Amino acid sequence: MFSRREFLQVSAAAGALLGGTSLLRPAAAQQSITQDDLLAFDPVGNVTLLHVTDIHAQLVPVYFREPSVNLGVGEVAGLPPHITGKEFLSTFDLTPGSYKAYSMASTDFLALAKEYGRIGGMDRMATLVNAIRAERPTQTLFLDGGDTWQGSYTSLQTQGEDMVRVMNAMKTDAMTAHWEFTYGTERVEELIDQMDFPFLAANVRDTDWEEPVFESTSYFERGGVKVAVIGQAFPYTPIANPRYMIPSWSFGIREKELQERVDEARAEGAGLVVLLSHNGFDVDRKLASNVTGLDVVLTGHTHDAVPEAIKVGKTLLIASGSHGKFLSRLDLDIRDGEVKDFRYRLIPVLSDVIAPDPEMAAVIKDVRAPYEADVNRVLGKTESLLYRRGNFNGTFDDLICDALLSERDAQIALSPGFRWGATLLPGQDITVDDVYNMTAITYPNAYRNEMTGQMLKDILEDVADNLFNPDPYYQQGGDMVRVGGMGYRIDPTKAIGSRISDMTLLSSGAPIDPSASYVVAGWASVNEGTEGPPIYDVVSDYIEKAGTVAVKQNDSVKIVGI
């Protein structure tokens, strides 16, 4: 077995052969950030949990801007993860301009991105995971929180098989799911048959007999401790995504049943009980306060990157970001069935610092090879910073709305508040890969319908309640629907039906008339039989016609009351 030092020496040599170490950006070189720095950790205890989540099929390094707006309401207002920018840096004592500040906050993102470079890449992730395994060979579990099979050109073309291959090669120990289900019942079952590790979803039942569809719990021996890992799939999948794709499966938080699973695990002798969850941060914070016996909740879905473990009673809540940007390492000292001590680090996957793992690099190259010409085809160029993540319109969302307005000849555009999608810097080419990183779904049709002003308000009110309901159990995921051609005012602190006001048609400046009809274009409808061209074709055509795109700052959404 390699020692950690020997492993890193071999990885560095391999990286040099692959050109990895020659890509260092100025800041990384000047500050002498090394792979050793990223892996530096004072181990503790007898179990190490490694966690990734919400990779969204990103195999290669990307830029990804963290949100500048992440509002919390009710009891969680002002608590992590609902702090951003300078407040985030101050709360977690992160030095402005450092690589940690760059990876975890939006402050000075553009300048720091030019210095520190891209982040992520599954070959770099493999290097980190393998190094920690080499250090702690009998103590380490590597767990995947889901949203892994969806979000890129290759994942859509292979219907998720590319990511199954990659996660098999990562020697993953278990996963749970959300967007995976949008490939449909039959395809999900086919891919699970190809997996070398358990697919855990304790909260999924069949609709005929209310029997479990998937395994709920897997047991592992690590460091002399029996570890129970319970899977929790996204509880609102049939609401947030098309029901017709998974017609015979029901979901839910199922708090009572989860307590039963935890009690069963303890009865089976588990000294450590872990919930591998895709509930979202605030849902898991509430769940951890209601369910006893959970030692660790590895949360996903809301893409939050929190550099400290958040304690909820005796439960540790871990949030590991998204898009392969981070690897969480949690060391635990488990004695007498309790967590006596722990140490945690959220490790940024700086792609220009970490040597690519040769075996994983070969898998990725093989996966992408049939599509290389397609994904690298240049559609145009951007003069603007293009990003998505945030509670309200991101600039790439605005670009999608512009494309819908133009290509579908509409007055108003609606684009879903998805959290996934990489970032492009000003001056970058926009490739097919980049467009699919924002639009690669299995129900992509861009509709063109007439809607009344009242219907538009109802849609905005409904989505706002999904995001801002003060009870986390009524938050069904996603950020606010993005709008083009229309402005409005929102007060997140108010009740449903009264959050949205001052709706305006931007082309005329006139108020939206509740009884009037408007031509609306949008995409990602959960209704079966939706007609229209795929959104990735709509956006690609628009960019090719424009050649160079420049997205104006969107000030049509006014946030008040918070």
GICOR-V33199 format. One record per residue. N is the residue number from 0. RES is the residue in one small letter. PSI is psi in whole degrees, 0 to 359 (none if undefined). Layout:
BEGIN
N/RES/PSI ; N/RES/PSI
END
This chain:
BEGIN
0/m/131 ; 1/f/143 ; 2/s/166 ; 3/r/317 ; 4/r/316 ; 5/e/320 ; 6/f/315 ; 7/l/325 ; 8/q/317 ; 9/v/317 ; 10/s/319 ; 11/a/319 ; 12/a/317 ; 13/a/320 ; 14/g/322 ; 15/a/320 ; 16/l/326 ; 17/l/358 ; 18/g/7 ; 19/g/317 ; 20/t/348 ; 21/s/357 ; 22/l/9 ; 23/l/132 ; 24/r/163 ; 25/p/311 ; 26/a/319 ; 27/a/318 ; 28/a/315 ; 29/q/321 ; 30/q/1 ; 31/s/42 ; 32/i/130 ; 33/t/168 ; 34/q/323 ; 35/d/321 ; 36/d/317 ; 37/l/327 ; 38/l/351 ; 39/a/128 ; 40/f/134 ; 41/d/100 ; 42/p/154 ; 43/v/148 ; 44/g/201 ; 45/n/0 ; 46/v/136 ; 47/t/122 ; 48/l/126 ; 49/l/134 ; 50/h/132 ; 51/v/155 ; 52/t/159 ; 53/d/45 ; 54/i/329 ; 55/h/44 ; 56/a/25 ; 57/q/101 ; 58/l/329 ; 59/v/161 ; 60/p/147 ; 61/v/170 ; 62/y/145 ; 63/f/116 ; 64/r/125 ; 65/e/159 ; 66/p/146 ; 67/s/347 ; 68/v/118 ; 69/n/85 ; 70/l/141 ; 71/g/150 ; 72/v/162 ; 73/g/224 ; 74/e/340 ; 75/v/1 ; 76/a/128 ; 77/g/0 ; 78/l/153 ; 79/p/138 ; 80/p/14 ; 81/h/45 ; 82/i/145 ; 83/t/173 ; 84/g/224 ; 85/k/325 ; 86/e/321 ; 87/f/313 ; 88/l/318 ; 89/s/316 ; 90/t/319 ; 91/f/14 ; 92/d/49 ; 93/l/131 ; 94/t/123 ; 95/p/137 ; 96/g/351 ; 97/s/167 ; 98/y/330 ; 99/k/318 ; 100/a/319 ; 101/y/315 ; 102/s/334 ; 103/m/349 ; 104/a/165 ; 105/s/350 ; 106/t/128 ; 107/d/33 ; 108/f/312 ; 109/l/313 ; 110/a/317 ; 111/l/328 ; 112/a/322 ; 113/k/334 ; 114/e/314 ; 115/y/341 ; 116/g/194 ; 117/r/169 ; 118/i/151 ; 119/g/200 ; 120/g/121 ; 121/m/340 ; 122/d/326 ; 123/r/320 ; 124/m/317 ; 125/a/321 ; 126/t/314 ; 127/l/313 ; 128/v/315 ; 129/n/325 ; 130/a/317 ; 131/i/322 ; 132/r/322 ; 133/a/326 ; 134/e/322 ; 135/r/66 ; 136/p/330 ; 137/t/6 ; 138/q/355 ; 139/t/135 ; 140/l/133 ; 141/f/117 ; 142/l/140 ; 143/d/123 ; 144/g/5 ; 145/g/182 ; 146/d/47 ; 147/t/325 ; 148/w/358 ; 149/q/144 ; 150/g/12 ; 151/s/170 ; 152/y/311 ; 153/t/326 ; 154/s/324 ; 155/l/318 ; 156/q/324 ; 157/t/2 ; 158/q/45 ; 159/g/352 ; 160/e/329 ; 161/d/318 ; 162/m/330 ; 163/v/317 ; 164/r/315 ; 165/v/315 ; 166/m/333 ; 167/n/316 ; 168/a/332 ; 169/m/353 ; 170/k/48 ; 171/t/145 ; 172/d/331 ; 173/a/159 ; 174/m/162 ; 175/t/194 ; 176/a/163 ; 177/h/278 ; 178/w/340 ; 179/e/324 ; 180/f/344 ; 181/t/359 ; 182/y/352 ; 183/g/157 ; 184/t/309 ; 185/e/316 ; 186/r/322 ; 187/v/315 ; 188/e/323 ; 189/e/316 ; 190/l/323 ; 191/i/323 ; 192/d/336 ; 193/q/350 ; 194/m/146 ; 195/d/13 ; 196/f/164 ; 197/p/144 ; 198/f/109 ; 199/l/128 ; 200/a/84 ; 201/a/339 ; 202/n/16 ; 203/v/127 ; 204/r/156 ; 205/d/148 ; 206/t/345 ; 207/d/311 ; 208/w/1 ; 209/e/35 ; 210/e/153 ; 211/p/138 ; 212/v/322 ; 213/f/168 ; 214/e/145 ; 215/s/322 ; 216/t/140 ; 217/s/146 ; 218/y/140 ; 219/f/148 ; 220/e/119 ; 221/r/124 ; 222/g/34 ; 223/g/10 ; 224/v/136 ; 225/k/119 ; 226/v/126 ; 227/a/126 ; 228/v/119 ; 229/i/131 ; 230/g/140 ; 231/q/103 ; 232/a/165 ; 233/f/121 ; 234/p/343 ; 235/y/26 ; 236/t/314 ; 237/p/351 ; 238/i/313 ; 239/a/336 ; 240/n/169 ; 241/p/125 ; 242/r/326 ; 243/y/344 ; 244/m/337 ; 245/i/60 ; 246/p/338 ; 247/s/13 ; 248/w/136 ; 249/s/152 ; 250/f/192 ; 251/g/166 ; 252/i/318 ; 253/r/57 ; 254/e/317 ; 255/k/315 ; 256/e/324 ; 257/l/318 ; 258/q/321 ; 259/e/318 ; 260/r/320 ; 261/v/315 ; 262/d/320 ; 263/e/317 ; 264/a/317 ; 265/r/319 ; 266/a/331 ; 267/e/0 ; 268/g/14 ; 269/a/126 ; 270/g/344 ; 271/l/126 ; 272/v/122 ; 273/v/132 ; 274/l/115 ; 275/l/101 ; 276/s/148 ; 277/h/38 ; 278/n/328 ; 279/g/153 ; 280/f/307 ; 281/d/325 ; 282/v/315 ; 283/d/329 ; 284/r/317 ; 285/k/317 ; 286/l/317 ; 287/a/333 ; 288/s/343 ; 289/n/334 ; 290/v/124 ; 291/t/151 ; 292/g/357 ; 293/l/124 ; 294/d/318 ; 295/v/136 ; 296/v/117 ; 297/l/103 ; 298/t/155 ; 299/g/187 ; 300/h/314 ; 301/t/2 ; 302/h/19 ; 303/d/136 ; 304/a/106 ; 305/v/119 ; 306/p/4 ; 307/e/153 ; 308/a/130 ; 309/i/124 ; 310/k/128 ; 311/v/99 ; 312/g/238 ; 313/k/2 ; 314/t/137 ; 315/l/127 ; 316/l/121 ; 317/i/128 ; 318/a/121 ; 319/s/21 ; 320/g/209 ; 321/s/175 ; 322/h/24 ; 323/g/20 ; 324/k/332 ; 325/f/152 ; 326/l/123 ; 327/s/135 ; 328/r/122 ; 329/l/113 ; 330/d/137 ; 331/l/136 ; 332/d/104 ; 333/i/117 ; 334/r/138 ; 335/d/36 ; 336/g/19 ; 337/e/157 ; 338/v/109 ; 339/k/332 ; 340/d/159 ; 341/f/162 ; 342/r/139 ; 343/y/145 ; 344/r/134 ; 345/l/110 ; 346/i/116 ; 347/p/135 ; 348/v/79 ; 349/l/110 ; 350/s/337 ; 351/d/354 ; 352/v/327 ; 353/i/132 ; 354/a/129 ; 355/p/140 ; 356/d/124 ; 357/p/318 ; 358/e/317 ; 359/m/323 ; 360/a/322 ; 361/a/321 ; 362/v/314 ; 363/i/317 ; 364/k/318 ; 365/d/320 ; 366/v/319 ; 367/r/344 ; 368/a/315 ; 369/p/343 ; 370/y/7 ; 371/e/315 ; 372/a/322 ; 373/d/309 ; 374/v/330 ; 375/n/1 ; 376/r/127 ; 377/v/127 ; 378/l/328 ; 379/g/202 ; 380/k/153 ; 381/t/137 ; 382/e/352 ; 383/s/157 ; 384/l/119 ; 385/l/119 ; 386/y/168 ; 387/r/312 ; 388/r/133 ; 389/g/157 ; 390/n/333 ; 391/f/192 ; 392/n/129 ; 393/g/165 ; 394/t/328 ; 395/f/326 ; 396/d/320 ; 397/d/322 ; 398/l/318 ; 399/i/317 ; 400/c/319 ; 401/d/319 ; 402/a/319 ; 403/l/317 ; 404/l/318 ; 405/s/307 ; 406/e/335 ; 407/r/6 ; 408/d/59 ; 409/a/160 ; 410/q/326 ; 411/i/142 ; 412/a/142 ; 413/l/131 ; 414/s/134 ; 415/p/151 ; 416/g/53 ; 417/f/147 ; 418/r/345 ; 419/w/155 ; 420/g/126 ; 421/a/176 ; 422/t/146 ; 423/l/140 ; 424/l/154 ; 425/p/136 ; 426/g/349 ; 427/q/148 ; 428/d/149 ; 429/i/117 ; 430/t/170 ; 431/v/319 ; 432/d/316 ; 433/d/319 ; 434/v/317 ; 435/y/331 ; 436/n/341 ; 437/m/344 ; 438/t/2 ; 439/a/88 ; 440/i/166 ; 441/t/2 ; 442/y/67 ; 443/p/1 ; 444/n/131 ; 445/a/103 ; 446/y/163 ; 447/r/106 ; 448/n/167 ; 449/e/135 ; 450/m/145 ; 451/t/162 ; 452/g/324 ; 453/q/322 ; 454/m/320 ; 455/l/317 ; 456/k/318 ; 457/d/320 ; 458/i/312 ; 459/l/319 ; 460/e/319 ; 461/d/314 ; 462/v/321 ; 463/a/324 ; 464/d/326 ; 465/n/327 ; 466/l/322 ; 467/f/11 ; 468/n/131 ; 469/p/342 ; 470/d/113 ; 471/p/331 ; 472/y/349 ; 473/y/7 ; 474/q/113 ; 475/q/17 ; 476/g/159 ; 477/g/165 ; 478/d/184 ; 479/m/140 ; 480/v/137 ; 481/r/144 ; 482/v/146 ; 483/g/144 ; 484/g/2 ; 485/m/146 ; 486/g/162 ; 487/y/167 ; 488/r/140 ; 489/i/135 ; 490/d/99 ; 491/p/341 ; 492/t/348 ; 493/k/173 ; 494/a/163 ; 495/i/139 ; 496/g/344 ; 497/s/12 ; 498/r/328 ; 499/i/134 ; 500/s/175 ; 501/d/44 ; 502/m/130 ; 503/t/138 ; 504/l/114 ; 505/l/328 ; 506/s/331 ; 507/s/342 ; 508/g/2 ; 509/a/148 ; 510/p/146 ; 511/i/124 ; 512/d/120 ; 513/p/329 ; 514/s/351 ; 515/a/157 ; 516/s/144 ; 517/y/147 ; 518/v/118 ; 519/v/131 ; 520/a/142 ; 521/g/186 ; 522/w/172 ; 523/a/34 ; 524/s/138 ; 525/v/1 ; 526/n/133 ; 527/e/142 ; 528/g/10 ; 529/t/133 ; 530/e/151 ; 531/g/164 ; 532/p/154 ; 533/p/141 ; 534/i/326 ; 535/y/329 ; 536/d/321 ; 537/v/312 ; 538/v/318 ; 539/s/316 ; 540/d/318 ; 541/y/316 ; 542/i/318 ; 543/e/321 ; 544/k/322 ; 545/a/326 ; 546/g/297 ; 547/t/132 ; 548/v/144 ; 549/a/118 ; 550/v/120 ; 551/k/152 ; 552/q/131 ; 553/n/110 ; 554/d/23 ; 555/s/350 ; 556/v/117 ; 557/k/123 ; 558/i/125 ; 559/v/164 ; 560/g/358 ; 561/i/none
END
